Structure formats: C-alpha cells, structure tokens
C-alpha cells in the first residue's frame, strides 16, 4: 500500500491496534500518523515513536488508509474532515452501529470504505475482528487492512452488511457474556464453600483453558463436552441442569437476539 496509515482517535481500542501494528512490524513508526485531540492520549501515542497531530488540519494528503477509531456519536463530523482523502485512501471504521451508507453519504459514493467490528480482547491481541467492505475497496487494500487487523486477533469477513448486527450480538458483546459467566461460576464456587480467591482462580482458569482447548483441538466443542462427561458422573449431573430442555441454549439465544435487535435500533 502507498501512503501513510492515519489513525484518527487513539483511545483504548485505537491505542491497542496501534501497538499491535508496530510491535508486529506490520508498520514502521514513520508510516503512521495519529490524530488525537486529547493531549494525554496524544502524548501516549507519541511515546511509541509515531507522528501525532491534534486535528485533521495538521495532516497532509499522503494517506493510504484512514482508520476512524472514534465513537458513533461523532463519526459523521470526524469523517467529514477527511473527505479530501476519499479519492485515494481506504477508510476503515470501527464505530459500532454506523453503516457503510452513512460513511458514503459523508465521504462520497466513490469512497473505499471498510466497516470493522472488533471486541475488547483485541487490547491483548486476542480479539475477534469482523469486516465488511464496500464495492470500492480494492483487493490490495483489503489484504493490507486485514493484515493490520490480524495483529489484534482473528479476522473474518462478511459479504452481507446486515449480518453485522448479529456479529455485534455474538462477538462484539460476547466478552461481557463470558465475563458474567466467570462471575457466576465464581459465586457458585463460593456458595459451595470455596474461598473467594480460589473460586475466582478456578473459574477464570477453567474458562481460559477450555476456550484454548476448543480453539486448538480438531474436535468440535460438542465432542469435547462429551469427552469430559462420564455417564452418570458429576459433569453429567451439572449438564442435566444446564442442557435440560435446552435451558442454557434458549437463554443465550434470547440474549443474543436482544443484543441484535438493539444493534439494529442504534443503527437507525
């Protein structure tokens, strides 16, 4: 890709992505410009060796990719400041609920736009990044952006932007579901008599280990579950509660659907 990568907004997610780009070697400090109005956040970015600016007025036109890592409430106004780059740069937005059509309205119908839904584990390079691209994004640009996003975790693409609401409900909001499960498993351990610190360690490490095993194993999660479950054993007793009448499946499905519907509402 020709031109610099401009990161607009360097809050927690923007900063996490920036660190991933630099530490992986995918970008050099000289190839990156961070635009951040907050002085403290700008100084934090500068400490990594990249060029920083307080506003779009301080950025020249040499841009290959513009990452818009700002909140949905301000993305229209922020994106409009970079419209002069729309003829040459590819824009990548991580603003939840903001559709490509909205950005095309601001930047022009010929602008190359990618919409990305990350999640919070991206802060430690373990995120899930899901991308939708409009018709103007070239194969070269898509590949380059995908490689940058991969420094923050796994990357998947979708061809139908409407599926982004389901993506939001599963992977975008999903970490909160897992965190709550850890809370619940910890509380259940305490109720069963375990000291708080022990219950918390057991819950966190079990979720962490099981997730890693599921990812690395060639077996499907259902098969792994069956391998742990001895007939009439302790696991079977617990699963009869969680799985009886599809109890947990129905609850999780209801939660995901509630999140999906809310994502649709917020995007209007």
N, C-alpha and C positions, 0 to 999 in steps of 0.2 A: 504494500500500500504506500502511495505517495502522500506526503504531508504529515503534519503532527497529529497526535491524538489530544483532543481538548476534553478535559473532564470538567463539566460545569456542575459545581456542588461537591463539596468534599466533607460531608457529614460521615456518620459511621459506615454506611454502605459504600459511599464513594471512596472513602479512605481505605477500606478493606480491599476494594477492587484495585486501587492504585498500588497498594503494597504487593498484591499478587502479580500484577503486571511487571513490576520492577524486580521483585525477588526471583521470579521465574526466568528473567532475561528476555521475555517477550517484547519488552520495551526498554529503551535506554532513557535515562533522565532527560537527555537532550531532545527526545522525541515527544515529550509530554508537557502540556501546559494545564495548570489547574486554575479555574476561575472560581473564586470563593469570596463573597463579600465579608464574611465573618473573619476578623483579624486573627483570632486564636486558631481557628481551623486552617486559615491560610498559612499561618506560621508552622503548624503541624505538618502540612503538606510540603512546605519549603524545606523542612528538616530532612526530607527524603532526597533532596537534591534537584527537584523539578522546578521549572519556571512557574511562578504564580502570578496571578493578577486579581484585582479586586472587582473588575467588571469586564463586560464584553468589549468595551471601548479600547481596552488595553491589548486586545488580541488581534494579530494580523490575519490575513486571509489564507495562510498556509496550513490548511486543515484537511486531513483525510477522513477522520472520524470525530464526531462530536457526541460525547456521552452526556445525556441530560439526567443527572442524578439529583433531582430536586423533587419536592413534594407536589402532588397533583394540583393543589390549590394555586400554585404559582407557575406551573409549567407553560401555560399559554404565553404569559408575559415574558418568561425567560427565553422560551424557544424563539419568540419573535425577534429577539435581539441578535439572533444568529442566522436570520433569514438570508443575509448576503452570502452565506457559505453553502446555501442549499443547492447551488448548481454544481458543486464539486465534492462536497463532503457527504458521508453517510451518517445519519443521525440515529442514535440508539437511546431509547427512553426506558427508564426503569420505574416510571411513575405509575403506581397501581391505578387501574380503572380508566386510564387515559388511552383511548383508542387511536389507531393509526389515522383514522379520518380526521380527528381533531388536530393532529400534528400536520397533516396535509393541508388543512384549512389555514393553518398559521404559516407554514413554510412554503406552500405551493404544491400543486398536484404532481409536479415532476420530481419532488424531493425524494431521495432514497431514505427510507425510514424502517428501523427495526424496533420492535417492542419487546422488552425482556421482563420477565417476572422472576426475580431472584428470591431467595429466602435467607433468613438470618444466619444459618450456619455458613454462609459464604464468608462471614467475617473470619472464619478459621480455615478457609479453603475447602470446606465440606458442604457447600451449598448445592442447591438444585436450581439451574438457570434454564428457563424455557423461553424460546424465541419465536416470534412471528415477524416475517419480513414482507414489505410491500413489493410490488412488481418492479420497482425501480432499483432495488438492491442488486448489485452485480454478484456473480459467483465469487469473485476475488474478495470483495468487501465482506460478504457473508462468512467466508472462510476465515478471514483475518479477525473479525469480531468474535467468531466462535472460539478461536484460539485464545483470545484475551479473556473471554468469559470462562473458559475452561480452567484458568488459573484460580478461580474461586469455587470450583466444584464441577459437577456433572452438567452437561449441556444437552438439551433436547429441543427439537424444532416441531412446530405445528403448522399445518397448512391452512387451517380454518381459525381465524382470529376469535370467533365466538367461543372457541374452546378455552380461551384464556380465563374465563370466569371459573371454569372447572379446575384449571391449573391453580388459580388463586386459592380455591377452596381446599385443594389437596396438598400441594407443596408450599404455596405461599403462607397459608395459615397453619399448615400441618405441624410445624415445630411446636406451636403452642399446645396442640393436642398431646404431643409426646411429652412435653414438659408437665402437663397436667396429669398424665398417666404416671409419671415418675412421682409426682406429689401424692397421688392416690395410693400407689404401691408403697411408698414410704409410710404414709399414715396407717395403712393396713398392717405393715410390719410392726409399727409401734403398738397398735392395738393388740397384736399377737404377742407382745411382750418384749420386743427388741428395743434396745436403747436407740434414741433418735439418730445419732451419728451412724450407727451400724445399719439401721434400716435405710437411711439415705444412701449410704455407700452400696448396699446390696441392690437397691432399686436402680440407681444410676448405672452401675457397672453391668447389671443384667441387661438393661435396655441397650447399652452401648455394645456389649458383646454379642447379643442376639442380632442386632442390626448389622454388625460387621460380618457375622457368620452368614446371614441371609444374603448379603451382597456378594460375598466371596465364594459361597457354595454353588455348585452346579445344580443343586436340588431346588425345587420350588419351596416357598415358605410353608405351604401346606404339608409337604413331605417332611420338612424339618420339624414341624409341630408334631407329626405322627411319630417321628423317631424319638422324641422326648417323652411321649405319652405311653406309659406301660398300661396294659389292661387292668382296670380296677385299682390303679395306683393313685398317688397324690395329685399328679398333673391331671389325670382323667377326672378326678373329683372337682378340681377347680374349673376345668374346661366345661364340665356339665353345667356350671353356673353361667359362665361367660357365653357359651355357644348354644345353650338350651333355648330352643325357639328362636334361634338367630338373634339372640338378645343383644350381643355386642355389635354384630353386623348392622342391625337395624338402627342402633344408637349412633354409630359412626356415620352411616348413610344419611341419617337425619341431620347430623351436624354439618356434614359436607354440603348437603343441599341448602341448608340455611346460609352457609357462607357463600355459596354460588349465587343464590338469589340476591344477597346483599351486595355482592360484587357487581351484579347487573344494575342494581339501583344506583350504586355510587358512580357507575359509568355513564349515567344518563345526564 
